[in-house]
Amino acid sequence: MTAIAAGRPLQAHALELARRPAALALALALVVGMPTLVATAASVEAARSEQRSAALSAVGGEAAALAAGLDARLGALHGQLVTAAESRLLQVGAARADRTLVATVLQEFHPLLGDARVLFFVDDRGTPLASDPPGAPLAEAARAAYAAPSRAPAVDGSLGAFAAPVRDGFGMQVGSLVATFAPGALVEERAGADVVLIDARGRAWRPGEAPATDRAPAPPGSLAATAPIGGTGWSLAVVRPAPAAPGLGALGFEIFLFRAGLVAAIAIGAYALAVAVRALLRERAALAAANARLAVASRHKTEFLANVNHELRTPLSSILGFAALLEERTTLDGRQARYVRNVREAGDHLLGLVDDILDLAAVESGRLEIRREDVSVRALLAEPLRVARGTAETRDQRLEISDVPEDVVAVDPRRLGHALGLLFSSALDATPAGGTIGVSAAIESGHLVVAVADGGPAVARERAQRLFDVYGRLRDGAGSASGPGLALAKRLVELHGGVLLVDGGVGAGSVVTVRVPARGERA
């Protein structure tokens, strides 16, 4: 690849690359492909981190849900125990130290404390008076709870205990109602999860095991989340194995394949674009060369027309001059005078054709300008109609003119009058001897509208537009209408912002309508 030189315009570099589609595609593949590899690796790592965060969040939610459930059950057990301790019957039995009455009350309340394993009544000296089931030994957890009753359960081994004071009718404590329970039994089982309880002293244990201060709540590499269990001072930890990342490698490979495909698509698109640009550059170069050739041809045409104008006008001037001398200074008989007149008229006609061709060339090259001035419609049509009347009289034709308005229009009277004269002449040529040519003029919706109807044979509507072809010929035979004069008329009308329409009609003749803005606006 050609090295990019300092200071060169960026457009030049782009065009240079566009001329080499393969180099452009390779450059884009390298520029986009290398960052794609880095981005893919970063995406995979980000996906793994996001997966671990999502898993850790899920474990945290699981721990919070389990802790809330356990707190609710412990709170319910403690509340039920306090309610049972306030029983009047239990207070009476405790005050009298009536073992039988107390045992009966315990048997009645035990089913109401669903999570309690054993109920004890311990008097104010620490002596157990009764239990349910009867004869159960007072566990160390129960002794600890009796010694320091609180919302936080006492724990010994795999047992926990709550204690609630029992008072007599005078509000004096006469003992305590103690309930033992298995904390592990209150924890919901979770498939694939390891649930660890941590008491207020920092001892951790799993359900069914004894607490230990040296137990690690979570093995290395696992995901663990801890949640407090209400106001008990305990915590609950949920431990799950760290999620293996099966599929992450596949995910990374899929991401890489997607991005590699994207890079390939970009490279292919760049290659196709470069091919199209190269073809466009070639077409532009060919078009520039063709324009240069056309400019040369146009210059040659202008030079040719100038030479033709000079070469034709010199002999035509001589012919017309000698014809005028013959008419003015020579005695001619009728036949000779007719011949000289024919020569002069043919010369005038030929001179008019030369002028039309030169004007048409000037219009097409954009060198002909119109000069608007205010002129009445009658004054605009006066000269073209005068010439047309004279021609019609010599040909035994009738020229019918509708009322011409006196409105003033802003046009170039010389150019537009010449165009109308060409149209009148064409209509006269197309009309046979004895025929009629109709001319009408009007101002409609701010436009000057002039219509010319000839009396020639009918012309098919689809062929009528050939009337304005420079090299076209609308009718065959002596009454044919050639293109240069009519083409010039159409161009002169369009220079005024107007339009020229032809209706071939379905009967005899054709109608040519000129529509020009009266004040110089576009039609």
N, C-alpha and C positions, 0 to 999 in steps of 0.2 A: 504494500500500500504506500502511496506517495506520502511523504511526511508533510504535515501542514506547516507551511511557511508563516513566520511571524508577520503580522501586519496585513495579511491578505484578507479581503472581505469574506465574511461568513457565507455569503451567497455564492462566491466563487468556489469555496470548498464544497458546498452542497451540490453545485452543478458538476464538480469534478467527480464526487462520489456517485452522483446520479448516472454518470457515463459509465460507471463500473458497478453494475448491479450485484455481482458476487462479492465484491469488496465491501459494499454497503451492508449486505446481509451478514457477512462475517463480523464486521465491526459492531453491528447491533447485537449480534449473538454474544460477543465477548462483553460488551458494555452492560448488557442486561443479564447475561447468564451468570457472571461471577457474583454480582450482588444477590442473584437468586439463590445460589448455593449458601451464602452466608445467611440470607433471610430464612431459608428453609431450616438450617440448624437452629437459628434463634426461635423459629416457630415451634419446632419440636420441643426445645427446652421450655418455652413458655407453656406449651400444652401440658408437659409433665408437671410443671409447677402449678398450673391451674387445676390439674387433676388431683394433685396432692392436697391443695387448698380446699377443693370441693370435698374430698374424702375427710379431711380434718374437720371441716365445718359440719359434715354429716355426723361424725363421731361426737362432736361437741353438742349438737342438738340431741343426739341419743342420750348422752350423759345427763343433760339438763332434764330431759323427759323422765329418765329413771329416777333422778334425785327428787324431782317434784312428786313423783308417785310414792317414793319411799317416805318422804317428809309427810305426805298426806296420811299414810297409814300409821306412822309413828305418832303424828298429832292426834289421829283418831283414837289410838290405843291409850295415849296419855289422858286425853279428855274423858274417855270412858272410865278410866281408873279413878280420876278425880271425882266423877259423878258417883261412882260406886262408893268411894270413901265418905261421901256426904250423906249416905243412907242413914236414916234415923234408927233403923233396926240394928245396923252395924255399930252405930255409936253406943246404943244401949248395951249390946252384947260386949263391946270392948270395955265400957265403963264398969261392968259387973264382972269382967274377966270370965264370962260364960263361954267356954270353949264350944259347947254344943250349939249355942245360938250363932256364934261367929262362923262355925263350920257350915251351918245351914245357909247363912247369908252368902258365904263364898260359893257354895254349890249353886245358889240361885243366880249369882252375878257372872260366874265363869263363862257360861254360854254367850253372854252379851259382849264379852271381850274376846272377839273371835281370834285375834292374833296372839293372845296370851296363852303360854303353855302351862304355867303353874301360878296360882294365886296364894299369897301368904298374908296372914295378919301377924304382925310383930308388935308386942306391947312396948311401953315406953322404956323398959329395961333391956330391950333387945331380944326378948325371949319369944320365939314363934309359938302362938297359941293354937293356930289351926292352919290348914292348907287344903287346897283342892287341885289335884287329887290328894286325898288324905295320906299322911305319912311321908310326903315328899321332903327330902332334905333341903335345908335352906342354902341355896347356891351362893357362891362368893359374890356374884354379880348382884344378887338380891341384898346381901349384907352391905355392899358398897352403896347401892341405891338408898337403903334405909339410913345409912350414916350421913349421906349428903343428897337428899332428894332435890331434883332439878328437872328442867325440860330436856337436858342432855342425858341420854340413858347411860347407865353404868354398864361396863362390859367385862366379862371374864370368860376366857375361852371363846366358845362359839355362841355364848348366851349374852343377852342384854337384859337390863331390868329398869323399870320405872317404880317410883315410890310416891304415894300420896298420903298426907297426914290425915289421921282420924281423930276427931275431937269430940269431947262430951258436950252436954247441954250448956256448959258454962264457957265453952270455947277453949278449954284446956286440952292439949294434945295428950291422948291416952295411948297412942300407938300409930302404926303406919300400915297401909294396904300396899303390898308389893306384888308386881306382876313380872314374870320373866318371859322372854320371847327369844326367838332365833332370828337375828337380823337378816341372815342369809336367806331365810325362807320368805322374807318380805320383798326381796329383789326379784323383779321379773327376769326370766331367762331370755337371753338374746342369742340366736344362732350365730356362731362364728365370733362372738364377742366374749371378752374376759372382763367380768365386773369385779372391781376391787373396792372395798369399803375402807375408809381411813377415819379413825376416831379422833377425838380432840387431843389426844396425846401423841398423834402422829403414827400410831400403829396401823399397819395395813394388813388386811386379810381378805381372802376370798370366801364366799359363802361355804360353810361347812368346815372351815379351817380355823385354827387359833390365830389371834393377831400376833404380829411380830414387828418389832421396830426396824429390823434390818431387811424387811421384804421390799424389793423394788416394785413399785406399782406398775411399771411398764418396761418390758424388755427392750434392749436397744433395737432400733430400726422399725419399731412398731409405731402406730398412731394412737395417742392417748389424749383424753380430754377429761377434765375434772370439773365437777359442779358441786356447790355447797348444798347440804341437806337442811334447808330452812335455818331455824335457830338452834339446832341441836349441837352445833359445833363440829359435826361430822361432815365428811365429803365423800363423794362417790366418783370413781374413775371408771371409764369404759376404755378398754384396750382392744384394739383390732390390729391384725397384721397390716403392715404397709402395703398398699395396693401394688401388685406387680404391674409393670407397664406393658402387658401384652397388647399389641395393637398400636402402641406408640411408634414402634419401628415401622410398622405398616403404614401408620398415619403419616409419618415423615416421608416415607417413600411415595405415598399418594400425593402429598403436598408437592414433593419434588417433581413428580411426573406431571402434575397439573401446571406447575410453573415452567417446567421445561417445555411442555406443549405450548404454553403461552409464548415463551421465547421463540420457539420454532415458528409459531404463527406470525409473530412480529417480524421475524427474519424473512419469512416467505412473503408477507405483505410488503416489507421494504424492498425485497427483490422485484416483486411485481410492480410496485410503484416506481422503482428506479427504471425498470424496462419501459414503463409508460412514459416517464419523464424523458428518457433518452429518445424514444420515438417522437415525443412532442418537440424536443429540441431539434431533431432532424427535420420535422415538418416545419418548424419555425424557420430553420435555416433555408429550407426549400422555398418557403413562402417569401422570405426576404429576397432570395435570388429571383423568384418570379416577379416580385414587386419591382425589383431593380430593372428587370427586363421590360416590365410594363412601363416603367418610367421612361426608359430609353425609347420604347416604341411610341409612347405618347409624345415625347419630344420630337421624334422623327415625323409623327403624324402632323404635329403642329407646323413643323418646318415644311412638310409636304404640302399642307393646305395653304401655307403662305406662298409657296412657290407656285401652286396651282392657281391661286388667286391672281398672282402677278402674271403668270403665263397665259391665263385665259382672258384676263381683262384687257391685255395689250391688243391681241388680235380682234377681240370683240369690240373694243373701242374703235378700231380701224373700220371694221365691218359696219358698225352703226354710223360712224362718221360719213363713210362713203355713201351709205344708203340715204342719209339725210341730204347730202350734196346732190345726189341724183334726183331726190324728190323736189328740192328747192331750186336748183339751177339748171336742170335738164328738162327739155321738152319731151315728154313721154306720152305714148298713146295709152289707152285704157288698160290694155293687157300688160304693158311694161310697168305701168304704175302699180298694178296689182302685184306683180312679181317683187318689185322693190319693197312694197309695203309688207309682204310676207317675210322678206328677208329681215326687215327692221323688227317686226313683231317677234320672229323667232330669236333674234339676237337679244331683244329685251327679256324674253322668257328665259333664255339661257343665262343671262346676267343675273336674273332674279334667283335662279337655281344656285348659282355660285354663292350669292349672298346668303341664301338659306343654309347651305352646307356650312359656311363659315360661322354663321350664328349658332347653328346646332352644335358645332364643335366647341364653341365658346361656352354654351350652356352646360354641356356635359363635363367640361373641364373646370367649371365653377368660376370662369372669368367674366361671365356676363352678369351684370347687375341691373336691377330695375330701379327707376327713379320715379317715385310716386308724386303725383300732383293732382289737385282737384280739377275735375273736368266733368262736363255734363255728359249724360249717356248719348244724347243726340250728337254732340260734337265728336264723341268717341267713335260712333258708327258712321259718321258722315262720309269720310274718305273711303273706307272699305265698301260702303254701299254705292258710292258714286262709281267706283271702278267696276263693281259687280253689275250695275245697271248697263254700263257701256258694253261689257262683255256679253250680257244677256241679249241686248239689242242686235249685236252682230250675229248672234247664233239663233235668232228667232225664238228666244226663251222668255218666259214671263217671271218677273221677280215680285213677289207679294210680300209687303212689309207691314206688320201690325204696328199699332201706335207705339211710338218710342217714348218712354218717359223722359221728363226733363230733370230728373234727380241728378245730383252731383255725386260722383264716386272718386275715391282716392286710388288711382292706378297709374301705371306708366302708359300714357296714351299711345306712344310710338310702338312699344313692344306688344301691348294687348291689341292695338288696332291692327298691327301686322298679323297677329295670330288669327284674329277674326277674318282678315282678308284672305288668309290661306284657307280657312274653312269655307268661306263663300266661294273661292275659286275651285275647291275640291267639289263642292255641291254642283257648281255649274258644269264641271267636267263630267260628273256622273249623270247629269240629266240630258236626255236626248233633245234634239230640236223640237220646238213646240211644247216642251215640258215646262213645269212650274217649280220654282224654288221658293220656299217660304222662310221668312225670317221674323222672329219675335223677340222682344226684350222686355224685361220687367225687373222690379226690385222686390225680392221675397225674403223676409226674415233677415234683413240686413245684408243680403247678397244680390249681386247683379247676375241675372240669369238670362243668357242669350241662347236661343234654340234655332238651329238651321236644319231644314228638312229638304232633301233633294228629291227629284222625281225619277231617279234611276230604277233599275230592277231591284227586287228584294234581295236582301243579304241575310244569310243565316245569323242568328244571334251569336252563336259560338264563334263565328268567323269575324264578327264586327270589330273585335279588339285588335285584329291584325292590321287595321287601318293605320295604327300609330307605330307599326314596326318600321324602323328606318329603311330596311331592305324589303319590306313587304309590298304586296300588290293585292289590293282587295278585289278589284274587278278586272276581268280580262277583256281585251279588245280595245277599240278606240276610246271608249269612255272609262278606261282604267284610272284608278287613283294611286299614285306612287307614294312611297313612304316619307322621304325627307321633309317635304313641306308640312305634312300633317304631323309628323313626329316633332318638328320644331314648334308647331302650334301647341301641341300638348305640353311641351317643356315650358313654353312661355306662360301658359295658364298656370302651371304648377309653381312657377317662380312667384306668381302673385298669391300663392296660398290657396289656389282654387283647384277644381277638379273638372275633368272633361269626360263626359259619358256618351256612349253610343248605344242606340237602340236599333237593332237590325230590323225590328218589326216583323210582322207576319204577312204584310201585303207588299206594295211597291215602295221602294225608297228606304232611306234611313234617316234618323233624326240624331243630330249631334247637339248636345247640350253643354254649355259652358257655365260654370257656377263659380263666381269669384267674390270674395268678401268686398263689400262696398267701401269699408273704411280700413282695409289693410289687415284685418285679423285673419287667423287661419280658418279654413272652411271646416 
